[in-house]
Amino acid sequence: MMATMDIPVTKVQKSRLPEVDFDNLPFGKVFTDHMLEADYENGEWKNVQIKPYGPLTFTPAMAVLHYGQAIFEGIKAYKDAAGNAYIFRPYDNFKRFNVSAQRMQMPEVPEEIFVDGMAKLISLDKDWVPSKEDNALYIRPFMISTDELIGVRPSDKYKFLIILSPSGPYYNAPMRLMVEEKYVRAAEGGAGYAKAAGNYGAAMFPTAQAKMGGYDQVLWTDATEHKYVQECGTMNVFFIIGDTAITPDLSQGTILAGVTRMSVITLLKDMGLKVEERPLGIDEIVAAYKEGQLKEIFGTGTAATISYVQELKYNDIEMKFSTDSWKTAAKVKERLTDIRVARAEDVYNWMYPVK
Ligand SMILES: *Cc1c(COP(=O)(O)O)cnc(C)c1O
């Protein structure tokens, strides 16, 4: 680990905190007083600073606007009943961010900027961390290429930022999913495992098509056969078949390695379930449904935590569920929430305290 860095802070003259209605927080629309900013130039990170949240200036030739070298992360911070703030598993997001950076030919961000800088920023804006149940401080680190140049090549300059958004719950209603058989989110050898901006832009058209048909999201399948399920929206998926939890494995590089996914696997095992990470074919899912063995389907992700799937459509087959009676998804969600707000002991050291 590098020596801690002294990050200069410029504070706002007047906080916007009194204007925020913490009883009715939307998701991702309110931003805190400050942000972290750092520049990469001549092979090193410099100008690391915390300053008032506000607009950036750039020219129309900024590289990211044309060639899309852009990556991001999503992390949450919570408050316990005593008012202490904690970040959930920031080191896992830090590692994943640099995996994305490598795939997009961008420089890695050091821990002292990503993790220590994040903690310092949240410490400054600590009063913005919501304490209401199901609310959290959503943390958005991201990096963009900033060369002023028209030409397809990796940029020499980059900007890394962290912005913070106190947020209410994300998806509440159980989802209706459609198995996607035409469009593809990620293929082997592609960038599906990276949290790279373009992956999300490319998913918008197929998702909009599914919405016109009355669905909330598509369940992506593999690019070759459209037979094996991958994930949906910004969530990994779990299927409870009999007494086994099955989630697609990460070996093809086509699925985002969710931190929530990883946490849920740990908690399901704690709960005594058998967990399998392996290719899961849609035929197996349909067969299990017909035999009455498909008990629950849920998505996992930082934004929504656990989202129930109330309907899964595949061709003419409509698999429907009454999510009210589900035990496993409800229990794993409760366990995760309890750890996050310090109602349960943090046995895995997932919570990073903000001083
Ligand atoms: C962010 C994301 C997830 C969930 O990852 P978490 O670390 O659990 O938030 C899953 N799939 C995709 C495509 C994502 O972008």
The ligand as a Tripos MOL2 file, in Angstrom:
@<TRIPOS>MOLECULE
LIG
   15    15     1     0     0
SMALL
NO_CHARGES

@<TRIPOS>ATOM
      1 C1        -23.0240   -3.1530  -11.7810 C.3       1 LIG1
      2 C2        -23.6090   -4.3270  -12.4930 C.ar      1 LIG1
      3 C3        -24.0330   -5.4780  -11.8180 C.ar      1 LIG1
      4 C4        -24.0780   -5.5920  -10.3250 C.3       1 LIG1
      5 O1        -22.8580   -5.4250   -9.7000 O.3       1 LIG1
      6 P1        -22.8100   -5.0080   -8.1750 P.3       1 LIG1
      7 O2        -21.3670   -4.9230   -7.8670 O.co2     1 LIG1
      8 O3        -23.5120   -6.0540   -7.4090 O.co2     1 LIG1
      9 O4        -23.5020   -3.6980   -8.0670 O.co2     1 LIG1
     10 C5        -24.4720   -6.5570  -12.5740 C.ar      1 LIG1
     11 N1        -24.5190   -6.4930  -13.9230 N.ar      1 LIG1
     12 C6        -24.1370   -5.3950  -14.6000 C.ar      1 LIG1
     13 C7        -24.1910   -5.4020  -16.0700 C.3       1 LIG1
     14 C8        -23.6900   -4.2740  -13.8980 C.ar      1 LIG1
     15 O5        -23.3410   -3.1840  -14.5620 O.3       1 LIG1
@<TRIPOS>BOND
     1     1     2 1
     2     2     3 ar
     3     2    14 ar
     4     3     4 1
     5     3    10 ar
     6     4     5 1
     7     5     6 1
     8     6     7 2
     9     6     8 1
    10     6     9 1
    11    10    11 ar
    12    11    12 ar
    13    12    13 1
    14    12    14 ar
    15    14    15 1
@<TRIPOS>SUBSTRUCTURE
     1 LIG1         1 GROUP 0 **** ****
